[in-house]
Amino acid sequence: MSLIAAERIKLTSIRSPWWCAAFGVLATVGVGSISMAGNEDTGFSGVPSTQLGYGLGMAVVMVMATLAVTTEYSVGMIRTTFLAAPARGPVLLAKTLVVALAAGLVGLLAAFGSWALGLVLMPGRDLALHGPAEWRQVGGVGLVYLVAAVFAIAVGILIRHTAGAVALVLTWALMAESLLAMIPGFEPAARWLPFQAAKQFLLGGRPADGAPLTEQPWVAMGYFAAVSGGLLAIAIAVAKRRDA
């Protein structure tokens, strides 16, 4: 518990996480409101149409998560941390837990804010949360942000340099996977890219009977979590074996 408390103090005692959290909420709600106000034909209807801004907010949260790690390496504070708590695994896990929970909270605030705004901007559409699918499409944003933060922390631990880690995280999450999904014949495999799986979890509707695994939202979410958790395990193993 002392490690978690220490990481909480680190995260909340500087301004950048607060700014990132606020901008993450505003970005999600703002992009979503532009789509809803413009009544654009996005291919999504109902509750998912209120969550189309989640990608930009997720990017901001991932930057926050990356900075939580790389900033300590860049200023040398990580050496002090590891001297105070030589067991590096628990330290990094505590940091991951605190940052991921903060990211999940940002996601929930952003998602329900976008949904509430959708009720105002699109009064003619059925945006009621009728059942598990609709609750997943809104509340699931918090879970996606949480797991995305774990992914970003793992990249930060592996690379340690802010510019490189942030560039890699944003390029992969926002551009690389979308470009790969556009390659002819690669579409079935592209569905198993981690952030494409997260999109399926969040924006997919009720799966039909006999639908492939890639269209099962909770399977897609489990896969996204497994990839992020595996990457974190690799990052912690690497951190244990190299100099701080």
Backbone as CSV, one residue per row, in Angstrom:
resi,resn,N_x,N_y,N_z,CA_x,CA_y,CA_z,C_x,C_y,C_z
1,MET,0.817,-1.213,0.000,0.000,0.000,0.000,0.847,1.257,0.000
2,SER,2.022,1.190,0.622,2.886,2.366,0.641,3.382,2.708,-0.759
3,LEU,3.638,1.686,-1.575,4.062,1.940,-2.954,2.940,2.608,-3.746
4,ILE,1.732,2.142,-3.550,0.592,2.740,-4.250,0.395,4.186,-3.808
5,ALA,0.515,4.430,-2.504,0.374,5.799,-2.001,1.448,6.710,-2.577
6,ALA,2.683,6.196,-2.665,3.774,6.998,-3.217,3.521,7.340,-4.676
7,GLU,3.049,6.362,-5.443,2.775,6.618,-6.853,1.593,7.562,-7.032
8,ARG,0.614,7.464,-6.145,-0.512,8.396,-6.213,-0.045,9.826,-5.973
9,ILE,0.844,10.003,-5.012,1.366,11.338,-4.727,2.162,11.869,-5.923
10,LYS,2.973,11.003,-6.519,3.735,11.415,-7.696,2.810,11.890,-8.812
11,LEU,1.738,11.148,-9.037,0.857,11.458,-10.157,0.052,12.726,-9.927
12,THR,-0.388,12.940,-8.693,-1.296,14.059,-8.422,-0.596,15.334,-7.969
13,SER,0.707,15.265,-7.714,1.405,16.443,-7.190,1.983,17.334,-8.282
14,ILE,1.868,16.929,-9.551,2.321,17.765,-10.655,1.139,18.104,-11.551
15,ARG,1.301,19.132,-12.374,0.163,19.638,-13.124,-0.147,18.846,-14.390
16,SER,0.867,18.270,-15.010,0.651,17.667,-16.332,-0.418,16.571,-16.329
17,PRO,-0.472,15.664,-15.336,-1.557,14.679,-15.367,-2.944,15.305,-15.267
18,TRP,-3.060,16.364,-14.480,-4.359,17.028,-14.365,-4.765,17.661,-15.699
19,TRP,-3.793,18.302,-16.362,-4.077,18.900,-17.663,-4.430,17.825,-18.689
20,CYS,-3.693,16.718,-18.667,-3.974,15.626,-19.600,-5.359,15.041,-19.352
21,ALA,-5.709,14.862,-18.082,-7.019,14.318,-17.753,-8.134,15.242,-18.241
22,ALA,-7.974,16.528,-17.984,-8.996,17.488,-18.413,-9.101,17.533,-19.927
23,PHE,-7.943,17.547,-20.597,-7.975,17.613,-22.059,-8.506,16.308,-22.643
24,GLY,-8.226,15.173,-21.982,-8.759,13.904,-22.451,-10.280,13.891,-22.443
25,VAL,-10.872,14.410,-21.365,-12.331,14.487,-21.290,-12.872,15.444,-22.346
26,LEU,-12.262,16.624,-22.441,-12.743,17.627,-23.395,-12.576,17.158,-24.829
27,ALA,-11.463,16.466,-25.113,-11.230,15.984,-26.480,-12.266,14.944,-26.870
28,THR,-12.549,14.024,-25.962,-13.545,12.993,-26.252,-14.916,13.604,-26.492
29,VAL,-15.320,14.475,-25.592,-16.632,15.104,-25.712,-16.674,16.042,-26.915
30,GLY,-15.582,16.777,-27.137,-15.562,17.749,-28.228,-15.655,17.113,-29.599
31,VAL,-14.832,16.098,-29.853,-14.878,15.427,-31.153,-16.224,14.744,-31.356
32,GLY,-16.722,14.122,-30.307,-18.028,13.496,-30.407,-19.131,14.502,-30.704
33,SER,-19.055,15.671,-30.077,-20.096,16.681,-30.294,-20.064,17.226,-31.718
34,ILE,-18.860,17.338,-32.295,-18.759,17.810,-33.676,-19.446,16.834,-34.622
35,SER,-19.205,15.551,-34.411,-19.845,14.532,-35.235,-21.356,14.533,-35.050
36,MET,-21.783,14.642,-33.805,-23.220,14.604,-33.540,-23.918,15.856,-34.044
37,ALA,-23.308,17.014,-33.847,-23.933,18.267,-34.274,-24.001,18.353,-35.790
38,GLY,-22.962,17.813,-36.461,-22.948,17.846,-37.920,-23.829,16.793,-38.548
39,ASN,-24.354,15.888,-37.717,-25.223,14.812,-38.195,-24.559,14.048,-39.340
40,GLU,-23.264,13.748,-39.164,-22.514,13.090,-40.213,-22.909,11.615,-40.320
41,ASP,-22.815,11.096,-41.554,-23.076,9.682,-41.780,-21.798,8.914,-41.478
42,THR,-21.638,8.477,-40.245,-20.407,7.818,-39.811,-20.503,6.302,-39.877
43,GLY,-21.670,5.806,-40.172,-21.854,4.367,-40.177,-22.263,3.808,-38.821
44,PHE,-22.318,4.657,-37.808,-22.723,4.231,-36.473,-24.028,4.927,-36.106
45,SER,-24.875,4.214,-35.418,-26.142,4.773,-34.975,-26.359,4.407,-33.523
46,GLY,-27.364,5.023,-32.922,-27.671,4.718,-31.539,-26.573,5.167,-30.600
47,VAL,-26.405,4.429,-29.516,-25.429,4.797,-28.486,-24.003,4.896,-29.022
48,PRO,-23.531,3.983,-29.896,-22.156,4.103,-30.383,-21.862,5.434,-31.075
49,SER,-22.884,6.064,-31.655,-22.656,7.336,-32.348,-22.266,8.456,-31.389
50,THR,-22.465,8.254,-30.074,-22.073,9.276,-29.102,-20.625,9.111,-28.653
51,GLN,-19.979,8.002,-29.043,-18.646,7.709,-28.520,-17.561,7.769,-29.593
52,LEU,-17.816,8.462,-30.688,-16.861,8.483,-31.795,-15.633,9.336,-31.493
53,GLY,-15.640,10.095,-30.413,-14.471,10.887,-30.051,-13.530,10.182,-29.101
54,TYR,-13.796,8.902,-28.818,-12.993,8.220,-27.795,-11.533,8.091,-28.203
55,GLY,-11.241,8.012,-29.495,-9.867,7.789,-29.953,-8.926,8.912,-29.572
56,LEU,-9.381,10.153,-29.733,-8.517,11.282,-29.392,-8.296,11.359,-27.893
57,GLY,-9.348,11.160,-27.123,-9.189,11.150,-25.671,-8.269,10.038,-25.218
58,MET,-8.368,8.872,-25.843,-7.492,7.756,-25.508,-6.042,8.108,-25.796
59,ALA,-5.798,8.813,-26.890,-4.437,9.219,-27.217,-3.858,10.131,-26.136
60,VAL,-4.672,11.058,-25.640,-4.209,11.963,-24.587,-3.895,11.185,-23.312
61,VAL,-4.759,10.244,-22.974,-4.541,9.427,-21.776,-3.272,8.592,-21.916
62,MET,-3.006,8.077,-23.110,-1.802,7.281,-23.325,-0.546,8.145,-23.212
63,VAL,-0.625,9.382,-23.650,0.504,10.301,-23.456,0.738,10.517,-21.968
64,MET,-0.341,10.728,-21.201,-0.217,10.898,-19.754,0.453,9.688,-19.121
65,ALA,0.036,8.489,-19.535,0.593,7.265,-18.970,2.067,7.108,-19.333
66,THR,2.402,7.431,-20.564,3.805,7.338,-20.997,4.679,8.303,-20.216
67,LEU,4.194,9.530,-20.048,4.964,10.539,-19.316,5.166,10.148,-17.860
68,ALA,4.205,9.431,-17.287,4.330,9.011,-15.890,5.566,8.146,-15.671
69,VAL,6.008,7.463,-16.734,7.196,6.619,-16.643,8.438,7.346,-17.148
70,THR,8.347,7.878,-18.351,9.554,8.430,-18.983,10.079,9.679,-18.275
71,THR,9.193,10.446,-17.640,9.642,11.633,-16.917,10.565,11.243,-15.769
72,GLU,10.226,10.154,-15.079,11.087,9.699,-13.986,12.460,9.278,-14.496
73,TYR,12.490,8.637,-15.655,13.778,8.253,-16.225,14.574,9.470,-16.681
74,SER,13.902,10.453,-17.281,14.612,11.601,-17.843,15.232,12.487,-16.774
75,VAL,14.588,12.596,-15.605,15.125,13.447,-14.536,15.939,12.656,-13.521
76,GLY,16.010,11.344,-13.684,16.794,10.516,-12.782,16.090,10.117,-11.499
77,MET,14.813,10.467,-11.359,14.089,10.131,-10.138,13.895,8.623,-9.983
78,ILE,13.908,7.923,-11.099,13.688,6.482,-11.033,14.772,5.790,-10.225
79,ARG,15.990,6.349,-10.242,17.076,5.749,-9.445,16.759,5.858,-7.953
80,THR,16.257,7.018,-7.556,15.877,7.193,-6.151,14.747,6.252,-5.773
81,THR,13.801,6.093,-6.678,12.677,5.183,-6.426,13.158,3.760,-6.225
82,PHE,14.066,3.305,-7.094,14.557,1.929,-6.994,15.497,1.738,-5.805
83,LEU,16.155,2.811,-5.357,16.958,2.701,-4.137,16.059,2.563,-2.911
84,ALA,14.949,3.290,-2.923,14.022,3.219,-1.789,13.258,1.900,-1.771
85,ALA,12.977,1.368,-2.964,12.254,0.091,-3.073,12.980,-0.758,-4.114
86,PRO,13.965,-1.529,-3.707,14.793,-2.276,-4.663,14.029,-3.289,-5.514
87,ALA,12.905,-3.780,-5.036,12.111,-4.729,-5.825,11.392,-3.956,-6.930
88,ARG,11.935,-3.990,-8.121,11.425,-3.138,-9.196,10.044,-3.559,-9.673
89,GLY,9.784,-4.849,-9.654,8.486,-5.327,-10.126,7.314,-4.699,-9.387
90,PRO,7.259,-4.786,-8.063,6.155,-4.169,-7.320,6.054,-2.655,-7.534
91,VAL,7.208,-1.982,-7.676,7.189,-0.535,-7.915,6.487,-0.218,-9.227
92,LEU,6.872,-0.914,-10.286,6.294,-0.651,-11.600,4.834,-1.084,-11.663
93,LEU,4.499,-2.154,-10.960,3.101,-2.571,-10.914,2.244,-1.555,-10.165
94,ALA,2.789,-0.987,-9.091,2.051,0.039,-8.353,1.820,1.270,-9.221
95,LYS,2.844,1.661,-9.965,2.693,2.806,-10.873,1.636,2.509,-11.930
96,THR,1.685,1.304,-12.471,0.713,0.919,-13.497,-0.705,0.962,-12.939
97,LEU,-0.893,0.435,-11.739,-2.219,0.410,-11.130,-2.773,1.811,-10.942
98,VAL,-1.963,2.712,-10.400,-2.429,4.076,-10.123,-2.765,4.814,-11.415
99,VAL,-1.858,4.753,-12.387,-2.070,5.480,-13.635,-3.233,4.885,-14.421
100,ALA,-3.334,3.562,-14.443,-4.414,2.918,-15.192,-5.774,3.243,-14.589
101,LEU,-5.874,3.246,-13.269,-7.144,3.602,-12.634,-7.519,5.049,-12.925
102,ALA,-6.531,5.935,-12.919,-6.798,7.332,-13.268,-7.286,7.442,-14.712
103,ALA,-6.657,6.685,-15.611,-7.074,6.694,-17.012,-8.500,6.156,-17.157
104,GLY,-8.825,5.100,-16.416,-10.174,4.558,-16.470,-11.219,5.550,-15.993
105,LEU,-10.891,6.308,-14.957,-11.817,7.325,-14.459,-12.030,8.415,-15.501
106,VAL,-10.954,8.826,-16.153,-11.073,9.822,-17.229,-11.996,9.295,-18.329
107,GLY,-11.816,8.018,-18.673,-12.659,7.426,-19.704,-14.125,7.423,-19.341
108,LEU,-14.442,7.102,-18.095,-15.839,7.099,-17.662,-16.443,8.496,-17.714
109,LEU,-15.698,9.484,-17.230,-16.193,10.863,-17.265,-16.428,11.324,-18.701
110,ALA,-15.475,10.989,-19.579,-15.591,11.396,-20.973,-16.757,10.705,-21.667
111,ALA,-16.901,9.404,-21.414,-17.936,8.633,-22.101,-19.332,9.076,-21.703
112,PHE,-19.565,9.199,-20.402,-20.905,9.591,-19.963,-21.175,11.058,-20.283
113,GLY,-20.111,11.880,-20.350,-20.292,13.253,-20.795,-20.716,13.307,-22.253
114,SER,-20.091,12.499,-23.102,-20.457,12.446,-24.516,-21.875,11.910,-24.702
115,TRP,-22.209,10.891,-23.933,-23.556,10.324,-24.030,-24.613,11.345,-23.613
116,ALA,-24.360,12.052,-22.517,-25.315,13.067,-22.055,-25.464,14.183,-23.079
117,LEU,-24.347,14.568,-23.707,-24.416,15.600,-24.735,-25.191,15.096,-25.947
118,GLY,-25.055,13.801,-26.247,-25.807,13.228,-27.355,-27.305,13.318,-27.141
119,LEU,-27.749,13.176,-25.892,-29.175,13.307,-25.603,-29.692,14.696,-25.963
120,VAL,-28.803,15.690,-25.850,-29.196,17.070,-26.160,-29.115,17.333,-27.658
121,LEU,-28.023,16.869,-28.290,-27.789,17.190,-29.693,-28.575,16.310,-30.659
122,MET,-28.922,15.104,-30.222,-29.654,14.180,-31.108,-30.914,13.671,-30.412
123,PRO,-31.860,14.566,-30.139,-33.056,14.156,-29.377,-33.929,13.149,-30.118
124,GLY,-33.783,13.069,-31.434,-34.625,12.164,-32.199,-34.139,10.732,-32.229
125,ARG,-32.918,10.472,-31.752,-32.371,9.124,-31.798,-32.596,8.397,-30.472
126,ASP,-32.641,7.091,-30.579,-32.805,6.265,-29.375,-31.426,6.051,-28.756
127,LEU,-31.129,6.802,-27.721,-29.839,6.720,-27.035,-29.972,6.158,-25.624
128,ALA,-31.107,5.553,-25.343,-31.314,4.994,-24.010,-30.400,3.784,-23.792
129,LEU,-29.981,3.600,-22.563,-29.137,2.457,-22.208,-30.052,1.292,-21.848
130,HIS,-30.516,0.586,-22.879,-31.530,-0.441,-22.692,-30.993,-1.697,-22.011
131,GLY,-29.752,-2.058,-22.312,-29.257,-3.335,-21.811,-27.747,-3.395,-21.766
132,PRO,-27.182,-4.595,-21.612,-25.729,-4.743,-21.465,-24.930,-4.180,-22.635
133,ALA,-25.437,-4.321,-23.868,-24.686,-3.829,-25.023,-24.506,-2.320,-24.948
134,GLU,-25.574,-1.599,-24.626,-25.498,-0.141,-24.561,-24.626,0.323,-23.387
135,TRP,-24.735,-0.354,-22.259,-23.883,-0.005,-21.125,-22.411,-0.261,-21.451
136,ARG,-22.134,-1.331,-22.184,-20.757,-1.617,-22.601,-20.232,-0.533,-23.522
137,GLN,-21.078,-0.076,-24.447,-20.641,0.916,-25.416,-20.322,2.270,-24.786
138,VAL,-20.878,2.532,-23.613,-20.561,3.778,-22.901,-19.543,3.511,-21.788
139,GLY,-19.900,2.684,-20.841,-18.997,2.400,-19.726,-17.718,1.724,-20.166
140,GLY,-17.751,1.046,-21.316,-16.555,0.370,-21.806,-15.429,1.309,-22.167
141,VAL,-15.735,2.577,-22.388,-14.673,3.539,-22.692,-13.682,3.612,-21.538
142,GLY,-14.189,3.565,-20.315,-13.298,3.578,-19.157,-12.371,2.390,-19.155
143,LEU,-12.892,1.215,-19.504,-12.066,0.006,-19.541,-11.033,0.078,-20.658
144,VAL,-11.433,0.599,-21.818,-10.491,0.753,-22.931,-9.369,1.716,-22.554
145,TYR,-9.703,2.834,-21.928,-8.686,3.798,-21.515,-7.738,3.171,-20.488
146,LEU,-8.299,2.390,-19.577,-7.479,1.744,-18.554,-6.452,0.805,-19.192
147,VAL,-6.907,-0.055,-20.090,-5.999,-1.022,-20.720,-5.020,-0.311,-21.653
148,ALA,-5.473,0.737,-22.343,-4.576,1.508,-23.202,-3.465,2.158,-22.380
149,ALA,-3.785,2.591,-21.158,-2.761,3.173,-20.291,-1.724,2.132,-19.905
150,VAL,-2.144,0.891,-19.666,-1.200,-0.185,-19.377,-0.261,-0.398,-20.566
151,PHE,-0.821,-0.402,-21.758,-0.014,-0.530,-22.984,1.023,0.592,-23.065
152,ALA,0.590,1.833,-22.803,1.484,2.978,-22.896,2.578,2.937,-21.831
153,ILE,2.230,2.518,-20.625,3.226,2.409,-19.556,4.288,1.391,-19.933
154,ALA,3.862,0.267,-20.510,4.815,-0.757,-20.917,5.790,-0.216,-21.961
155,VAL,5.271,0.526,-22.920,6.146,1.127,-23.934,7.105,2.120,-23.290
156,GLY,6.604,2.909,-22.341,7.457,3.865,-21.651,8.582,3.193,-20.880
157,ILE,8.283,2.072,-20.232,9.314,1.335,-19.492,10.371,0.788,-20.447
158,LEU,9.938,0.297,-21.599,10.869,-0.298,-22.552,11.758,0.746,-23.214
159,ILE,11.183,1.869,-23.600,11.947,2.868,-24.367,12.622,3.896,-23.463
160,ARG,11.932,4.332,-22.423,12.449,5.239,-21.387,12.607,6.677,-21.848
161,HIS,12.690,6.955,-23.107,12.837,8.325,-23.619,11.468,8.861,-24.032
162,THR,11.141,10.056,-23.551,9.799,10.596,-23.737,9.414,10.723,-25.205
163,ALA,10.242,11.374,-26.002,9.881,11.630,-27.399,9.650,10.327,-28.157
164,GLY,10.563,9.381,-28.000,10.428,8.120,-28.715,9.225,7.321,-28.269
165,ALA,8.992,7.253,-26.960,7.868,6.477,-26.441,6.529,7.079,-26.859
166,VAL,6.399,8.398,-26.737,5.148,9.053,-27.119,4.903,8.896,-28.610
167,ALA,5.951,9.075,-29.414,5.797,8.935,-30.870,5.350,7.531,-31.246
168,LEU,5.953,6.525,-30.630,5.592,5.142,-30.949,4.161,4.832,-30.534
169,VAL,3.799,5.242,-29.332,2.448,4.967,-28.833,1.397,5.610,-29.729
170,LEU,1.577,6.886,-30.060,0.580,7.587,-30.856,0.547,7.079,-32.295
171,THR,1.714,6.813,-32.857,1.757,6.321,-34.243,1.054,4.985,-34.367
172,TRP,1.321,4.082,-33.428,0.710,2.760,-33.510,-0.790,2.810,-33.269
173,ALA,-1.200,3.528,-32.220,-2.614,3.533,-31.839,-3.486,4.301,-32.825
174,LEU,-2.973,5.407,-33.362,-3.805,6.284,-34.180,-3.641,6.077,-35.677
175,MET,-2.503,5.533,-36.136,-2.269,5.493,-37.566,-1.880,4.117,-38.084
176,ALA,-0.892,3.481,-37.461,-0.332,2.251,-38.029,-1.382,1.154,-38.178
177,GLU,-2.178,0.929,-37.148,-3.160,-0.141,-37.226,-4.218,0.151,-38.288
178,SER,-4.626,1.401,-38.416,-5.613,1.746,-39.443,-5.057,1.524,-40.839
179,LEU,-3.788,1.862,-41.025,-3.171,1.646,-42.332,-3.040,0.156,-42.644
180,LEU,-2.659,-0.638,-41.645,-2.548,-2.077,-41.851,-3.905,-2.688,-42.197
181,ALA,-4.958,-2.172,-41.564,-6.300,-2.700,-41.819,-6.768,-2.415,-43.237
182,MET,-6.140,-1.459,-43.922,-6.533,-1.102,-45.281,-5.832,-1.945,-46.341
183,ILE,-4.864,-2.755,-45.935,-4.147,-3.589,-46.899,-5.076,-4.679,-47.415
184,PRO,-5.220,-4.829,-48.729,-6.118,-5.856,-49.274,-5.724,-7.258,-48.796
185,GLY,-6.696,-7.996,-48.335,-6.468,-9.350,-47.873,-5.994,-9.458,-46.444
186,PHE,-5.674,-8.327,-45.821,-5.159,-8.353,-44.443,-6.264,-8.112,-43.420
187,GLU,-7.469,-7.849,-43.886,-8.546,-7.453,-42.976,-8.840,-8.483,-41.888
188,PRO,-8.935,-9.791,-42.203,-9.214,-10.751,-41.119,-8.165,-10.729,-40.016
189,ALA,-6.887,-10.603,-40.399,-5.827,-10.544,-39.388,-5.823,-9.202,-38.668
190,ALA,-6.195,-8.135,-39.387,-6.182,-6.805,-38.789,-7.156,-6.681,-37.632
191,ARG,-8.192,-7.510,-37.637,-9.165,-7.458,-36.545,-8.545,-7.839,-35.216
192,TRP,-7.410,-8.530,-35.255,-6.741,-8.957,-34.035,-5.605,-8.024,-33.638
193,LEU,-5.443,-6.926,-34.332,-4.537,-5.893,-33.837,-5.151,-5.313,-32.560
194,PRO,-4.349,-4.996,-31.561,-4.933,-4.674,-30.236,-5.922,-3.530,-30.228
195,PHE,-5.618,-2.436,-30.905,-6.532,-1.300,-30.833,-7.726,-1.466,-31.773
196,GLN,-7.596,-2.306,-32.786,-8.761,-2.668,-33.583,-9.703,-3.540,-32.761
197,ALA,-9.134,-4.418,-31.938,-9.953,-5.230,-31.035,-10.677,-4.348,-30.025
198,ALA,-9.982,-3.312,-29.515,-10.627,-2.390,-28.581,-11.780,-1.656,-29.241
199,LYS,-11.600,-1.289,-30.496,-12.683,-0.612,-31.235,-13.879,-1.529,-31.397
200,GLN,-13.626,-2.807,-31.699,-14.724,-3.768,-31.839,-15.466,-3.930,-30.521
201,PHE,-14.746,-3.972,-29.431,-15.377,-4.084,-28.120,-16.277,-2.888,-27.837
202,LEU,-15.790,-1.711,-28.185,-16.482,-0.498,-27.792,-17.648,-0.145,-28.715
203,LEU,-17.458,-0.288,-30.006,-18.454,0.186,-30.960,-19.290,-0.947,-31.555
204,GLY,-18.928,-2.184,-31.275,-19.710,-3.301,-31.794,-21.037,-3.435,-31.073
205,GLY,-22.034,-3.940,-31.793,-23.349,-4.127,-31.196,-23.494,-5.508,-30.594
206,ARG,-24.699,-6.002,-30.579,-24.952,-7.337,-30.054,-24.495,-8.362,-31.085
207,PRO,-23.566,-9.240,-30.753,-23.074,-10.203,-31.736,-24.141,-11.219,-32.108
208,ALA,-24.185,-11.557,-33.390,-25.141,-12.558,-33.856,-24.682,-13.952,-33.442
209,ASP,-25.621,-14.874,-33.398,-25.282,-16.258,-33.065,-24.307,-16.817,-34.105
210,GLY,-23.253,-17.444,-33.625,-22.276,-18.015,-34.536,-21.309,-17.011,-35.123
211,ALA,-21.299,-15.777,-34.616,-20.379,-14.765,-35.134,-18.941,-15.161,-34.815
212,PRO,-17.973,-14.799,-35.687,-16.577,-15.135,-35.409,-16.084,-14.441,-34.140
213,LEU,-14.985,-14.968,-33.604,-14.457,-14.434,-32.354,-14.137,-12.959,-32.454
214,THR,-13.695,-12.526,-33.622,-13.330,-11.117,-33.781,-14.521,-10.184,-33.618
215,GLU,-15.735,-10.718,-33.710,-16.929,-9.894,-33.554,-17.584,-10.085,-32.188
216,GLN,-16.948,-10.861,-31.320,-17.439,-11.030,-29.956,-16.787,-9.955,-29.088
217,PRO,-17.540,-8.943,-28.656,-16.927,-7.791,-27.974,-16.060,-8.158,-26.774
218,TRP,-16.529,-9.039,-25.913,-15.749,-9.340,-24.715,-14.531,-10.198,-25.017
219,VAL,-14.593,-10.994,-26.064,-13.399,-11.711,-26.510,-12.364,-10.711,-27.013
220,ALA,-12.836,-9.726,-27.785,-11.931,-8.692,-28.294,-11.295,-7.910,-27.143
221,MET,-12.095,-7.606,-26.118,-11.560,-6.873,-24.973,-10.549,-7.710,-24.214
222,GLY,-10.851,-9.002,-24.050,-9.903,-9.885,-23.384,-8.594,-9.980,-24.131
223,TYR,-8.676,-9.996,-25.455,-7.459,-10.044,-26.264,-6.647,-8.764,-26.099
224,PHE,-7.314,-7.615,-26.132,-6.638,-6.326,-25.948,-5.953,-6.278,-24.593
225,ALA,-6.652,-6.743,-23.553,-6.062,-6.757,-22.212,-4.882,-7.719,-22.138
226,ALA,-4.995,-8.881,-22.807,-3.910,-9.865,-22.784,-2.663,-9.314,-23.471
227,VAL,-2.836,-8.633,-24.591,-1.693,-8.043,-25.289,-1.017,-6.988,-24.416
228,SER,-1.812,-6.111,-23.809,-1.244,-5.050,-22.968,-0.581,-5.635,-21.729
229,GLY,-1.225,-6.623,-21.107,-0.634,-7.260,-19.940,0.642,-8.010,-20.275
230,GLY,0.668,-8.690,-21.428,1.883,-9.378,-21.852,3.021,-8.418,-22.125
231,LEU,2.699,-7.283,-22.757,3.726,-6.282,-23.027,4.268,-5.701,-21.728
232,LEU,3.386,-5.495,-20.747,3.830,-4.985,-19.446,4.740,-5.995,-18.754
233,ALA,4.392,-7.272,-18.828,5.234,-8.306,-18.210,6.623,-8.319,-18.826
234,ILE,6.688,-8.181,-20.153,7.985,-8.118,-20.834,8.758,-6.886,-20.380
235,ALA,8.065,-5.743,-20.293,8.726,-4.492,-19.911,9.302,-4.584,-18.496
236,ILE,8.559,-5.163,-17.566,9.033,-5.295,-16.192,10.232,-6.241,-16.136
237,ALA,10.161,-7.328,-16.912,11.301,-8.270,-16.945,12.547,-7.583,-17.474
238,VAL,12.400,-6.752,-18.487,13.541,-6.016,-19.040,14.062,-5.013,-18.025
239,ALA,13.151,-4.309,-17.335,13.564,-3.303,-16.351,14.354,-3.917,-15.204
240,LYS,14.055,-5.152,-14.849,14.768,-5.821,-13.762,16.212,-6.149,-14.141
241,ARG,16.484,-6.253,-15.444,17.776,-6.742,-15.892,18.714,-5.670,-16.410
242,ARG,18.283,-4.433,-16.409,19.148,-3.386,-16.936,19.336,-2.297,-15.888
243,ASP,20.328,-1.454,-16.124,20.599,-0.354,-15.203,19.478,0.665,-15.285
244,ALA,19.213,1.308,-14.146,18.189,2.345,-14.134,18.682,3.597,-14.843
